Amino acid sequence: MATDLEKRAKAAFVDDDFELAAELYGQAIDLDPNNADLFADRAQANIKRESFTEAVADANKAIELDPSMSKAYLRKGIACIKLEEFQTAKAALQTGLSLAPTNSRFTGLIKECDEHIEEETKNMTEKVIPVTSANLVPSSTPMVISGANNSGPAHDMPERFNLQQNKLKYRHDYYNSPTEVVLTIFAKGIPAENVLVDFGGQTLSVTIDTPGEEAYVFQPRLFGKILPEKCTYKVFSSKIEIHLAKAEPTVWTSLEFSKETSSAQKIIVSSVKATTKPSYPSSKAKVDWDKLEAQEKDEKLDGDAALNKLFRDIYRDADEDMRRAMTKSFVESNGTVLSTNWKDVGKKKVEGTPPDGMELKKWEY
């Protein structure tokens, strides 16, 4: 069963056997492919394996299955930082922070992204190209692929469209916010004058025409409608960043429109700062009674038992530096301090801090 494989994967992860953990999560996913938790947890295992591209893919799938899962955004952000995709990482982390505003890890990682972005900006040539009426594509106008034979009937367009799509040579990724979708095309060293981006009501056309090479053309029909006059794009030395302004505040479950991702799957977002967990279609997935029973047992814990479980959970989900900090601070302070900040704890000995009204004594033998 998928549940048994998940338990074995978690145990392997705790034992630092990340290869086995990723493999077991994969087997569980084969049995339960709509379980967002499995993809998010395999993303964590892939981060530990330093398979960061795979981690991003797993995190994206978890987000697609459950857009309210904050840990999926956290793991996508961490993996993107490792890949030096700081803008994408920051966007994911900001969404995660809006879903889990008390999680300080988001704040720290966003600050780290800002520092990298500032440094990156100093070393790159940036050219912002505003959208004008000259490069807008009306939503009622069919998109034409350069070089294609357009004399055929209109229903032949999807076939030619798919043929062109298969020739894509640049990787791309996207991120959702309530008001826009940020699409990043990872094309390095492309001069801004060789890039043309057109926006339509529900269409996008990206052309990179490099002398001596076959032109790159990316022309998806978008998941939802956009506001062309508010869309912009920037050409960086390592990528092209496209901001698609949404016509309505919905969550796009994919970048491109298809029959499977119809308007019935669009979710209206009331506020990015909402602290209550919204209801999504994925919440209607089949009930895992074993998990519910375990949760009921956890809820009955109180006193020291509940506190010990909290510490175990923190330690289990912590990275290596956090675990080192927790162990060092607890031992050196005689059990009176528990810190997760290795940058602070690693520099000095942790002094004991007894509760108010009590005195810390050092026993002599």
PyMOL commands that set and color helices and strands:
alter all, ss='L'
color gray80, all
select helices_A, chain A and resi 2-14+18-31+36-48+52-65+70-82+86-99+104-122+133-135+154-165+192-194+228-230+263-265+281-284+289-299+303-317+320-332+342-345
alter helices_A, ss='H'
color red, helices_A
select strands_A, chain A and resi 127-129+172-176+180-185+195-199+204-208+216-218+232-235+240-245+250-251+267-268
alter strands_A, ss='S'
color yellow, strands_A
deselect
rebuild
show_as cartoon
